[in-house]
Amino acid sequence: MPNANKPAIVKSAMRVFAVLEFFRETKRAASMTEIASALGMPQSSTSVLLRSLVELNYLEYERKTRRFIPSYRVNLLGDWIRRSPFRDKKLTDLMEELWTATGGETVMLGQQAGAAGMRYLHVVPGGSQLQYTAHAGQIRPMVRTALGHVLLSQMPNTRIRGIIRRNNAEEPNQPARVREAAFLEEIERIRRRGFSESGGRTTPGASTIGMLVPLPKRRAPLAIGIGGPIERIAAKREHIIEVMQRRLKALTGEAGSRFAEK
């Protein structure tokens, strides 16, 4: 007889946490078949659940190996409780340091979401009354954000063209659509100099400088950016670039050794 005092458990919620607990115990990437077998779940249900978690950026999918692994967003869920994988230094601590070093400008961390979106994973809001506004969890078209441009610069041009066309097709405002040739030229400039710079082109009146976070190649890329009113960012431009390059370079060795798959 059911216990009337025991609250009902939603099966889908139970399965999500079962998947996360599975990764906590195994500490490695796993295939859909392996996960389904370990948790005693139907493969069809497991496949749908894992695809949903990938779409929400809680899991990453390695196409070559057909394996899943938790994303950095999962780490951020308990970031205030537990130290992150960057040894004795949290990535969120780095964002706070950049916020201080740049006079309180907005600092953003982003990752690709779905086929052609860029999701803000974590945001340290600007400290001034006039500031650039972004919200954690918000998804924007990749071609419309400085962080998206950084992530695109790591992809081959054939894949970028597909994302441009998809973003343009989903953009109802004709003037906001990007020209493919000009956009690819900008991506090439980002590859050469190592950072993106929106300069008001993606958000009128605001500018963001974005760079890639150093992570092992097998991990889904992360981008970090500093944004604010265009005039204020222009006045600090050289300082922001220097500070970001120096602080991110210091993470290279730490991130690589800590994130290496065992």
MIMITOR-960007 format. One record per residue (C-alpha): residue number from 1; residue in one letter; x, y, z. Coordinates in Angstrom, 3 decimals. Example, Ala and Ser with C-alpha at 12.3 -4.5 7.8 and 13.67 -1.06 7.14 Angstrom:
BEGIN
(rec 1 "A" (12.300 -4.500 7.800))
(rec 2 "S" (13.670 -1.060 7.140))
//
This chain:
BEGIN
(rec 1 "M" (0.000 0.000 0.000))
(rec 2 "P" (1.452 3.420 -0.945))
(rec 3 "N" (2.631 5.671 1.845))
(rec 4 "A" (0.252 8.648 1.873))
(rec 5 "N" (2.824 10.789 3.673))
(rec 6 "K" (5.513 10.183 1.087))
(rec 7 "P" (5.583 12.834 -1.672))
(rec 8 "A" (5.304 11.653 -5.275))
(rec 9 "I" (8.546 11.696 -7.277))
(rec 10 "V" (8.409 12.881 -10.876))
(rec 11 "K" (10.044 10.123 -12.919))
(rec 12 "S" (11.762 12.487 -15.390))
(rec 13 "A" (13.323 14.492 -12.538))
(rec 14 "M" (14.488 11.293 -10.870))
(rec 15 "R" (16.124 10.152 -14.108))
(rec 16 "V" (17.950 13.474 -14.629))
(rec 17 "F" (19.587 13.224 -11.230))
(rec 18 "A" (20.278 9.520 -11.734))
(rec 19 "V" (22.280 10.449 -14.847))
(rec 20 "L" (24.240 13.118 -12.963))
(rec 21 "E" (24.889 10.708 -10.084))
(rec 22 "F" (26.098 8.135 -12.617))
(rec 23 "F" (28.764 10.573 -13.829))
(rec 24 "R" (29.681 11.508 -10.265))
(rec 25 "E" (30.450 7.865 -9.551))
(rec 26 "T" (32.170 6.919 -12.819))
(rec 27 "K" (34.066 10.218 -13.357))
(rec 28 "R" (34.380 9.660 -17.121))
(rec 29 "A" (32.535 10.014 -20.412))
(rec 30 "A" (29.993 7.299 -21.257))
(rec 31 "S" (27.837 6.153 -24.157))
(rec 32 "M" (24.046 6.204 -24.213))
(rec 33 "T" (23.941 2.395 -24.135))
(rec 34 "E" (26.235 2.259 -21.109))
(rec 35 "I" (24.176 4.829 -19.207))
(rec 36 "A" (20.884 3.105 -20.014))
(rec 37 "S" (22.264 -0.268 -18.903))
(rec 38 "A" (23.747 1.077 -15.662))
(rec 39 "L" (20.527 2.855 -14.686))
(rec 40 "G" (18.102 0.195 -15.923))
(rec 41 "M" (16.352 2.645 -18.266))
(rec 42 "P" (14.919 1.976 -21.743))
(rec 43 "Q" (17.352 3.068 -24.450))
(rec 44 "S" (14.694 5.157 -26.211))
(rec 45 "S" (13.934 7.146 -23.035))
(rec 46 "T" (17.617 7.483 -22.223))
(rec 47 "S" (18.372 8.819 -25.691))
(rec 48 "V" (15.652 11.497 -25.438))
(rec 49 "L" (16.759 12.490 -21.926))
(rec 50 "L" (20.446 12.782 -22.866))
(rec 51 "R" (19.659 14.840 -25.974))
(rec 52 "S" (17.567 17.186 -23.828))
(rec 53 "L" (20.407 17.632 -21.327))
(rec 54 "V" (22.812 18.371 -24.191))
(rec 55 "E" (20.396 20.969 -25.593))
(rec 56 "L" (20.208 22.603 -22.146))
(rec 57 "N" (24.028 22.596 -21.877))
(rec 58 "Y" (24.158 20.279 -18.860))
(rec 59 "L" (25.869 17.553 -20.896))
(rec 60 "E" (28.364 17.651 -23.750))
(rec 61 "Y" (28.314 15.121 -26.579))
(rec 62 "E" (31.529 13.912 -28.223))
(rec 63 "R" (30.482 13.024 -31.771))
(rec 64 "K" (33.577 10.970 -32.632))
(rec 65 "T" (33.289 8.694 -29.588))
(rec 66 "R" (29.493 8.990 -29.224))
(rec 67 "R" (29.948 9.626 -25.537))
(rec 68 "F" (28.400 12.089 -23.102))
(rec 69 "I" (30.042 13.995 -20.261))
(rec 70 "P" (28.771 16.710 -17.853))
(rec 71 "S" (29.385 20.291 -18.969))
(rec 72 "Y" (30.882 23.152 -17.011))
(rec 73 "R" (27.332 24.391 -16.365))
(rec 74 "V" (26.800 21.443 -13.994))
(rec 75 "N" (29.819 22.596 -12.010))
(rec 76 "L" (28.324 26.092 -11.710))
(rec 77 "L" (25.190 24.675 -10.049))
(rec 78 "G" (27.206 24.058 -6.897))
(rec 79 "D" (29.882 26.651 -7.473))
(rec 80 "W" (29.044 28.499 -4.271))
(rec 81 "I" (29.474 25.270 -2.289))
(rec 82 "R" (32.460 23.582 -3.858))
(rec 83 "R" (35.694 24.606 -5.517))
(rec 84 "S" (35.794 24.216 -9.300))
(rec 85 "P" (38.145 22.028 -11.393))
(rec 86 "F" (40.695 24.851 -11.761))
(rec 87 "R" (42.668 23.499 -8.767))
(rec 88 "D" (42.726 26.142 -6.046))
(rec 89 "K" (41.212 28.862 -8.253))
(rec 90 "K" (37.621 29.030 -9.430))
(rec 91 "L" (36.795 30.255 -12.900))
(rec 92 "T" (34.134 32.368 -11.246))
(rec 93 "D" (36.868 33.840 -9.048))
(rec 94 "L" (38.706 34.804 -12.228))
(rec 95 "M" (35.573 36.555 -13.446))
(rec 96 "E" (35.398 38.501 -10.186))
(rec 97 "E" (39.077 39.443 -10.598))
(rec 98 "L" (38.424 40.685 -14.135))
(rec 99 "W" (35.436 42.661 -12.839))
(rec 100 "T" (37.682 44.382 -10.277))
(rec 101 "A" (40.606 44.894 -12.666))
(rec 102 "T" (38.396 46.562 -15.296))
(rec 103 "G" (36.589 48.915 -12.944))
(rec 104 "G" (33.422 46.888 -12.536))
(rec 105 "E" (32.477 46.160 -16.136))
(rec 106 "T" (30.122 43.248 -16.878))
(rec 107 "V" (31.951 39.893 -17.168))
(rec 108 "M" (30.267 37.012 -19.043))
(rec 109 "L" (30.974 33.315 -19.565))
(rec 110 "G" (29.346 31.594 -22.546))
(rec 111 "Q" (29.101 28.324 -24.442))
(rec 112 "Q" (27.417 27.156 -27.618))
(rec 113 "A" (23.793 26.123 -27.069))
(rec 114 "G" (22.181 23.838 -29.616))
(rec 115 "A" (23.063 24.197 -33.277))
(rec 116 "A" (23.437 27.967 -33.577))
(rec 117 "G" (22.950 29.648 -30.201))
(rec 118 "M" (25.259 31.031 -27.516))
(rec 119 "R" (24.171 30.651 -23.878))
(rec 120 "Y" (25.451 32.829 -21.028))
(rec 121 "L" (26.477 30.358 -18.324))
(rec 122 "H" (27.491 32.893 -15.675))
(rec 123 "V" (27.421 36.690 -15.486))
(rec 124 "V" (29.064 39.127 -13.070))
(rec 125 "P" (26.930 42.277 -13.526))
(rec 126 "G" (28.528 45.662 -14.070))
(rec 127 "G" (28.922 47.881 -11.037))
(rec 128 "S" (27.990 51.181 -12.704))
(rec 129 "Q" (24.525 52.605 -13.178))
(rec 130 "L" (25.135 52.566 -16.933))
(rec 131 "Q" (26.132 48.989 -17.768))
(rec 132 "Y" (25.871 46.177 -20.303))
(rec 133 "T" (23.079 43.776 -19.330))
(rec 134 "A" (23.219 40.003 -19.813))
(rec 135 "H" (21.572 37.224 -17.826))
(rec 136 "A" (22.768 33.701 -17.004))
(rec 137 "G" (20.765 31.183 -19.024))
(rec 138 "Q" (19.959 33.683 -21.780))
(rec 139 "I" (20.518 32.359 -25.327))
(rec 140 "R" (21.398 34.631 -28.247))
(rec 141 "P" (22.262 33.875 -31.897))
(rec 142 "M" (25.970 33.107 -32.229))
(rec 143 "V" (26.465 35.706 -34.958))
(rec 144 "R" (24.972 38.406 -32.696))
(rec 145 "T" (27.393 38.165 -29.747))
(rec 146 "A" (31.114 38.764 -29.257))
(rec 147 "L" (31.349 35.526 -27.278))
(rec 148 "G" (29.624 33.696 -30.114))
(rec 149 "H" (32.176 35.124 -32.545))
(rec 150 "V" (35.034 33.737 -30.444))
(rec 151 "L" (33.429 30.294 -30.395))
(rec 152 "L" (32.809 30.438 -34.150))
(rec 153 "S" (36.465 31.294 -34.786))
(rec 154 "Q" (37.340 27.761 -33.617))
(rec 155 "M" (35.174 26.173 -36.315))
(rec 156 "P" (35.816 25.531 -40.027))
(rec 157 "N" (34.251 28.069 -42.392))
(rec 158 "T" (31.866 25.495 -43.863))
(rec 159 "R" (30.257 25.017 -40.458))
(rec 160 "I" (30.214 28.773 -39.806))
(rec 161 "R" (28.331 29.376 -43.063))
(rec 162 "G" (25.625 26.970 -41.925))
(rec 163 "I" (25.252 28.797 -38.612))
(rec 164 "I" (25.138 32.190 -40.355))
(rec 165 "R" (22.342 30.998 -42.621))
(rec 166 "R" (20.387 29.514 -39.738))
(rec 167 "N" (20.736 32.668 -37.585))
(rec 168 "N" (19.751 34.849 -40.556))
(rec 169 "A" (16.737 32.666 -41.313))
(rec 170 "E" (15.537 32.995 -37.720))
(rec 171 "E" (16.156 36.781 -37.591))
(rec 172 "P" (12.910 38.678 -38.393))
(rec 173 "N" (14.687 42.045 -38.545))
(rec 174 "Q" (16.266 42.294 -42.001))
(rec 175 "P" (18.956 44.909 -41.030))
(rec 176 "A" (20.113 42.656 -38.176))
(rec 177 "R" (21.045 39.821 -40.546))
(rec 178 "V" (24.748 39.470 -41.288))
(rec 179 "R" (26.484 39.347 -44.657))
(rec 180 "E" (28.318 36.062 -45.020))
(rec 181 "A" (31.477 37.320 -46.748))
(rec 182 "A" (31.980 40.253 -44.375))
(rec 183 "F" (31.305 38.069 -41.345))
(rec 184 "L" (33.871 35.455 -42.403))
(rec 185 "E" (36.432 38.241 -42.855))
(rec 186 "E" (35.772 39.336 -39.260))
(rec 187 "I" (36.148 35.742 -38.032))
(rec 188 "E" (39.532 35.570 -39.753))
(rec 189 "R" (40.620 38.749 -37.957))
(rec 190 "I" (39.563 37.182 -34.649))
(rec 191 "R" (41.671 34.098 -35.423))
(rec 192 "R" (44.722 36.270 -36.104))
(rec 193 "R" (44.515 38.563 -33.083))
(rec 194 "G" (43.016 36.099 -30.582))
(rec 195 "F" (39.954 38.072 -29.459))
(rec 196 "S" (36.624 39.411 -30.667))
(rec 197 "E" (35.405 42.976 -30.355))
(rec 198 "S" (31.793 43.903 -31.026))
(rec 199 "G" (32.187 47.710 -30.989))
(rec 200 "G" (28.438 48.299 -31.038))
(rec 201 "R" (27.821 46.074 -34.089))
(rec 202 "T" (25.865 43.371 -32.253))
(rec 203 "T" (24.263 45.516 -29.511))
(rec 204 "P" (23.887 49.217 -30.317))
(rec 205 "G" (25.713 51.430 -27.826))
(rec 206 "A" (27.547 48.532 -26.187))
(rec 207 "S" (30.882 46.850 -26.815))
(rec 208 "T" (32.234 43.500 -25.649))
(rec 209 "I" (35.738 42.075 -25.898))
(rec 210 "G" (35.729 38.275 -25.919))
(rec 211 "M" (38.385 35.576 -25.670))
(rec 212 "L" (38.559 31.795 -25.546))
(rec 213 "V" (38.954 30.096 -22.144))
(rec 214 "P" (41.895 27.649 -22.192))
(rec 215 "L" (40.495 24.119 -22.025))
(rec 216 "P" (41.573 20.731 -23.429))
(rec 217 "K" (40.486 20.278 -27.059))
(rec 218 "R" (38.056 17.489 -26.196))
(rec 219 "R" (36.006 19.813 -24.005))
(rec 220 "A" (33.309 22.052 -25.473))
(rec 221 "P" (34.849 25.535 -25.843))
(rec 222 "L" (33.999 28.325 -23.412))
(rec 223 "A" (34.286 32.029 -24.150))
(rec 224 "I" (34.663 34.857 -21.662))
(rec 225 "G" (33.915 38.509 -22.335))
(rec 226 "I" (33.936 41.950 -20.766))
(rec 227 "G" (31.280 44.393 -21.880))
(rec 228 "G" (29.924 47.856 -21.207))
(rec 229 "P" (28.956 51.146 -22.857))
(rec 230 "I" (30.942 51.552 -26.062))
(rec 231 "E" (32.726 54.774 -25.054))
(rec 232 "R" (33.817 53.384 -21.689))
(rec 233 "I" (35.101 50.106 -23.137))
(rec 234 "A" (36.952 52.013 -25.886))
(rec 235 "A" (38.748 54.112 -23.260))
(rec 236 "K" (39.860 50.948 -21.402))
(rec 237 "R" (40.404 48.786 -24.494))
(rec 238 "E" (44.158 48.173 -24.248))
(rec 239 "H" (43.973 47.574 -20.503))
(rec 240 "I" (41.067 45.120 -20.834))
(rec 241 "I" (42.846 43.123 -23.553))
(rec 242 "E" (46.089 42.986 -21.572))
(rec 243 "V" (44.373 41.920 -18.339))
(rec 244 "M" (42.279 39.238 -20.045))
(rec 245 "Q" (45.233 37.787 -21.951))
(rec 246 "R" (47.415 37.671 -18.858))
(rec 247 "R" (44.808 36.125 -16.555))
(rec 248 "L" (43.667 33.554 -19.123))
(rec 249 "K" (47.231 32.558 -19.934))
(rec 250 "A" (47.753 31.752 -16.259))
(rec 251 "L" (44.904 29.211 -16.492))
(rec 252 "T" (46.363 27.255 -19.409))
(rec 253 "G" (48.459 24.779 -17.438))
(rec 254 "E" (45.931 24.447 -14.617))
(rec 255 "A" (42.959 23.765 -16.866))
(rec 256 "G" (44.797 21.331 -19.100))
(rec 257 "S" (46.083 19.066 -16.354))
(rec 258 "R" (42.917 19.169 -14.274))
(rec 259 "F" (40.456 18.508 -17.055))
(rec 260 "A" (42.469 15.696 -18.671))
(rec 261 "E" (40.317 12.589 -18.890))
(rec 262 "K" (41.508 9.773 -16.723))
//
